């Protein structure tokens, strides 16, 4: 590997130093403006929550889904909060500081408790079933997939790879897969579950029924052969996949199977355009949509949800994380708060780095063009790399 010349490193250090000094001078000069901007950012965040709840309320009313009253009060409350924050940023700054301070204190306490948990003997650890979990703010969680992808590509360039990285020899029973991509629907992450070599992925897979810039559509579950699906995603869609393996008890396996069965029983068959063409129901055309492609390369089938909140897909609320969380259940992973692929990664990665947890493997799958071709069956060595904590 060719190392960068020393003068380039020194140049980078000088640039970074100048930028840091400039930011420091600006912060000292415009203290009030910067403090007020914190309130404005928080107000915009609350307004985003208002829009999310309002759109969800409209969708729930149109489709007669339970939970309309709660959403109504949620969007009214978030709208009032955002309006008050916009009216007088300076006056409301102290309340924002209090909220942020309490969050940071709680987050710090959570880290201390995790430290105490880690240094306890394993016998005592096993007695604690509940963990204090405070998720990252949703805006930070949304940035995690992009930051991860940047770090992964940097490591690939430097050829820093490890294989089959795991905490123990136990074979996982279920896998959580997180998608990363430069562009498209997976640019902010996508998450799904793989169980018994079948991947269950919830999304807006009907291209003929999408609204609001593809943010809303029919809630459809993709069911595909995991190995073929992984190959399709990394080689045909240029995605990077992070996979966490989780060990289950016999009772948890049964719970997973019951939940998957419930999803399947609450759905009907949906067919991609390519499948409809093969059935003689539509004319031949360019079948370049995701659903047709994943049907072609990964033997995928689709199930359209017929009732309940997941009947309608909404990218900011009823999205891939909701169904993933439903399949896993709170007994297996105790995650709370607003969920996103970034939130899930942060949570699963911390569980993996901790000693005595059921998250036992962590892998990354990359496009074969970068390296020699290998077999990707569940029983053989798959291409993986160790990722930074």
N, C-alpha and C positions, 0 to 999 in steps of 0.2 A: 504494500500500500504506500502511495506517495504522500509524504507528510507535507502540510502547507508550510510555506516559507515563514521564517521567524518574523520578518517585517510585516506580514499580513496579520499575525497575531497581535503585534504591538499596535498596529493601526486600529484593529478592532477594540483594543483596550482603551485607546485614546478617544475613539468615537463614543464608546459607552460612558467614559468618564465625563465627557462634555455634555452628553444627554442627561446624565444624572444631576450634574451641577445646574444645568438649565432648568430642569424640573424642580429642583430645590429652590432656586431663585424665584421661579414663578409661583410656587406654593407659598413662599413667605410674602411675596408682593400682593397676591390676590387671595388672601386668606378667607375673607367673607364670601367671595364669589365661589370659591371651591367648596366651602361648607354648604352654601345654598344649593350648589349643583348636586350634592349628595341627596338632598331632599327631593329635587326634581327627578333624579334617577329612581329613587324609591317610589315617587308618585307614578312615573312611567311603568314601573314594575307592577304597581297595584292596578293601573289602568289595563295592563296586559291581562292580569287575572280577571278583571271585570269583563273584558272582551271574551275571554275563554269561557267564563261562566254564562255570559249572555248568549253566545252562539250555542253552547251546550243546551241551555234552556230552550231555545228555539227548536233545536233538533229533537229534544225530548218531547216537546209539545206536538210537533209535526208527526212524530212516530208513536205517540202515546206510550212513552216509556216512564216507568216509575222513578220518582226522585225529582220531579219538577219543582215541588215546593221548596226543597232545600236549595236547589240551584237558583231559584228566584231570589231568596233571601241572600244567597252568596253574591250574586251579581249586583244587587242593590247596595249591600254593605261595602263591597270593594269599590264601587263607583263613588260612594260618599267619601270614603277614605282618600281615594285618589284626587277627588275634587278639593277636599280640604287641604291636601298637601300642595296642590298647585296654587291655591289662592294666596297663601303667605308662606313661602319657603323658609324664611328666617324664623318666623314664629314657631313653626312646627319642627325645626331642626332638633330641638332638645328631645322631643319624643322619638325621633328617628335614632338619635344617639343612644337613648335608653334601650330601644329595641335591639339595635346592633350590639350594644354592650352585653345585654342579657344573653343574646345568641352566642357571642364569643365566650362568655363565662360558662354557659352550658356545654358548649363544644369543648372547652378546656377541661371541664369536669369529666366529660365523657372520655377524653384521652387519658386522664389520670386513672379512671376506673379500668380502662383497658390495660394500662400498665400494671395496675395491682392484680388484675385477673391473670395476666401473663406470668407474673412471678410466683403465683400461688402453685402449690403442688397439684398434679393432675387429678388426684382423688377429690380435692376440694373444688377444682374447676368443674368437674362432672356434676356437682350438686347445683350449679347455677344454670338454669334453663333459659332465663330471660337475660337479654343484654340491652344496655342503654344505647339506643341507636338514634343519632341526630343526623339526618341527611344534609348534604351540602345544599346551599341555596340553588334554586332551579337554574338561574342564569349562569352560575359557575358550572353546574353539572352539564349544561348544554355545550359548554366549551371543551369538556374533557375529551370527547371523541376526536375533535380536530387536533388537540394537543397530543393525544396518543398517536394518531396517525403520523404527525410530524416527527415524533421521537422514534417511531418504528422505522420510518423511511431513512432516518439518519443512521440508525443502527445497521440497517441493511446495506447502506452505502459503505459503512465502515467494516462490514462483514463480521459483526459481533453476534454470533448465533449459538444457541444451545439447543439440545434436543430432549424431548420427553421430560420436561421439568415438573417434578411432583414432590410432595412432602413425604409420601409413604408409598408402599407397594400395593396398597388397597386399590382395587379397580373401581372407578366411579360407577354409579348406577344411573345417574342422570347428568345431562350437560346443559349449561346455559351458554349460548353463543351470541356474541356482540359483534355487529358489523361496523366496519369503518370504511369510508370511501371519500375520494376527492370531491365528488359532485353527486347530484341525484338525491333520491329519497334517503339514502344511508349516510349523507354527509354530516348529519347530526347524530348518527348512530341508529342502530336497529337491533332489537333483541328478540331471541326466540329460545325454545326449549327442544332438546333432543332426548328422546327416551326410547330405549330398545331399538336403536338405529332408525327411528322415525323422527323427523323434525316437524314441529308444530309452530307455525309462524302466522301471526295475525296482522292483517294489513288491508289496504285499499286496493284489492287485486282486480277489480272490475273497471277497466279503462273507460267503459261506456257509461258509467254512473259515478262521475266525480264532480265535485262542486267546490267553489271558493278556492280556486287555484290548486285543486287536487287535495285540499286539506280535509274534505268531508266526502264520504262515500259509503258503500255497503261494507259491513264488517264481514270479512271472509278469512277463513283459516286455511293456510296452505299446509298440506301434509306431503312430505317428500322423503325419499330414501336419503338418510343423512350423508353418507359418503358421496353419492352422486351430487347431492345438493351443495356440499362444500366445494367439490371440484367445479361445479357450475359457477358458484359465486366468486371464487378467486380467479378462475381462468377465463370465464366469459364476461363477468361483470367487473373485473379488476378491483375486487374488494379485499380487505384484510380482515380476518376473523379472529377474534379472541374467544377462547373456549375455556370455561371453568367446569371442572368435574366435581360432582357432589356425591358423597356416599349416603345411602338411605338405609333405614331400618326396614324390616319386613312390613311393619304397620304403615310406614311412610310410602312404600311402594304401592300398597293397596290404595292409599289415599290418592296418590298421583293417578293411578289407573281409573279410579272412580271419577275424578275431576275431568280427565280426558274423555271418558265415556259420556259424561254429562254434556260436554261441549259438542260432541259428535251427535248426540241424540237431539240437541237443540239446533240442528242445522240440516240443510238439504244440499244436494250436489249442485255445484256450480262448474261450468265448463269454460275453459279458455277458448279463444277464437280458433286456435289450431285444432283443438279437440272437436269443436263444432263443425269445422271443415271436414275432418275425418269422418264425422257422423253424417255428412252430406247435408248439413243444415244451413251452411253459408257458402258463398263463393270463395274461390282461391284468391289470396291476397298476400301482401308482405306481412308475415307474422313475426314482427319484431318487438311486440309488447312483452313485458316481463313474464306475465302469466303463461303465454304461449311458449316462451323460451324455456322456462323452468319445467313446464310439462314435457317438452321435447327432450331436454338433457338430464332431468333428474326424476323422471317418472312421477311428477307431482300431481296430486289430486286437490280439489278445492271444495270446501264446505262453507256455505253461506249461513250465517247465524240468523235465526228467524225471530227471536224474541229476547227481551232484556236489554240492558244498557249497551252491550257489545253488538247489538244489531246494526248500529250505525258507527262507523269509524270516524273519529275526529282526532287529528294529529296532535292537538294540544291537550286532549283529555282521554278519550277512549282510544288509546293507541297500543302499540305492540307490548309495552310494559304491563298494561293492565291484564292482558290474557296470560302473559308469562307469570305474573304474580299470582293469578288465579290458579294456574296449574301447580305451581310450587306450594302455595298455601303458607300461612303464617307459622305453622308448626315446623316447617323446614327452613325457611328464611324469615326472620322477624324484621322486615324492612317497612318503614312507615314514611309519611310525608308525601310530597309530590314526587312521583317516580318518572325517571327518564333513563335511557340507556347509560348516560353518564353517571347518574345516581347509582344504578345497579353495578356498574364497573367499580366505582369507588367502594361500595359496600362489599362486593365479592372479593375484590383484591385485598382489602384489609382482613377479611376472614381467612383468605388463603395465607397471608403473611403471619397470621396468629398461629400459635402452636396447636391447640386442641380444638379444632373445628371440623365440620364435615365437608368443607371445601378443600379438596386434596390435590387437584391438578390445575395447571394454568398453561395454556398453549396458544400459539399464534400460527395461523395458516396463511401462507403467502403464495403469490402467483408462481407457477412452476418455471416461467421464463427466467426468473432470477437465479434459479439453481437447477441441478440435475433432476430429472424426473424420478419420482418415487411412488411407491404404492401407498394409498391412503385408507386402507381398510381399518376398521375399529380394532382389530387384533394385531396390527403391525405397527411399526414405528412411523409416526407421522411427523411431518416437518413442523418444528416448533422453535420458538426462541424465548429465552428468559427476558422478562421485561422489568424495568426499574420499579422499585416500590414507591 
